[in-house]
Amino acid sequence: MNSNKPNFSSNIDFFIWMETLEKEAQTGCLREIAEHKAAGRNIYYSNHGVPTFETPAGKHFEYKLHPDGTREIIREVKSNIENKN
């Protein structure tokens, strides 16, 4: 038997645990992103299927990744992960 498995007495306990876990994961992710940007590195992600990166200064760009590994900036975009414009 796995002793690391949480013991839930109800569905409510499970949902509270899930909400807590999600908040902790979000906090950890935001901390890692901030540390990455503070080190002067870009953050790369997909914004609704559009390859996007954010500079440490907070600018967002759509880009195209070429087979040789180089990136081509297509355009600056206003939106980010949180803002769906």
VMD Tcl script that draws the C-alpha trace (Angstrom):
set ca {
  {0.00 0.00 0.00}
  {1.28 3.48 -0.90}
  {1.62 5.53 2.30}
  {2.08 8.77 0.27}
  {-1.48 8.59 -1.07}
  {-3.72 11.29 0.45}
  {-6.61 10.02 2.55}
  {-9.81 11.89 1.69}
  {-12.89 11.52 3.85}
  {-15.14 13.17 1.24}
  {-15.29 14.64 -2.25}
  {-15.12 18.09 -0.66}
  {-11.75 17.22 0.91}
  {-10.54 16.07 -2.50}
  {-11.64 19.28 -4.22}
  {-10.05 21.44 -1.51}
  {-6.82 19.45 -1.93}
  {-6.98 19.90 -5.73}
  {-7.56 23.66 -5.42}
  {-4.63 23.95 -3.01}
  {-2.39 21.90 -5.29}
  {-3.35 24.04 -8.30}
  {-2.62 27.29 -6.44}
  {0.76 25.99 -5.29}
  {1.63 24.88 -8.84}
  {0.61 28.28 -10.26}
  {2.68 30.09 -7.62}
  {5.70 27.91 -8.32}
  {5.38 28.40 -12.07}
  {5.12 32.20 -11.72}
  {8.17 32.19 -9.44}
  {10.18 30.16 -11.96}
  {9.16 32.49 -14.81}
  {10.17 35.55 -12.78}
  {13.56 34.00 -11.95}
  {14.10 33.06 -15.61}
  {13.29 36.61 -16.77}
  {15.42 38.14 -13.98}
  {18.35 36.14 -15.37}
  {17.81 37.93 -18.70}
  {16.24 35.03 -20.57}
  {13.15 35.01 -22.80}
  {10.05 32.99 -21.97}
  {8.73 30.87 -24.86}
  {5.17 29.56 -25.03}
  {2.23 28.95 -27.35}
  {-0.52 31.55 -27.22}
  {-3.60 29.86 -28.72}
  {-1.35 27.91 -31.08}
  {0.83 30.91 -31.99}
  {4.53 30.50 -31.09}
  {5.25 33.47 -28.83}
  {8.07 34.70 -26.63}
  {8.25 37.35 -23.94}
  {11.43 39.31 -23.34}
  {12.66 40.09 -19.83}
  {11.43 43.66 -20.50}
  {7.89 42.34 -21.00}
  {7.51 42.67 -24.78}
  {5.75 39.84 -26.60}
  {6.61 38.61 -30.09}
  {5.21 36.04 -32.47}
  {8.03 34.05 -34.04}
  {8.73 31.27 -36.50}
  {11.22 28.51 -35.69}
  {13.18 27.39 -38.74}
  {14.47 23.82 -39.24}
  {18.05 25.01 -38.67}
  {17.09 26.22 -35.17}
  {17.04 29.93 -35.95}
  {14.04 32.05 -35.02}
  {12.41 34.72 -37.15}
  {10.38 37.42 -35.41}
  {7.08 37.80 -37.25}
  {5.59 40.70 -35.28}
  {5.25 42.23 -31.85}
  {1.98 41.27 -30.18}
  {0.07 42.93 -27.37}
  {-1.38 39.77 -25.93}
  {0.13 37.24 -23.57}
  {-1.08 34.02 -21.95}
  {-3.57 35.81 -19.68}
  {-4.84 38.25 -22.32}
  {-6.56 36.53 -25.26}
  {-6.56 39.55 -27.62}
}
mol new
graphics top color blue
foreach p $ca { graphics top sphere $p radius 0.5 }
foreach p [lrange $ca 0 end-1] q [lrange $ca 1 end] { graphics top cylinder $p $q radius 0.2 }
display resetview
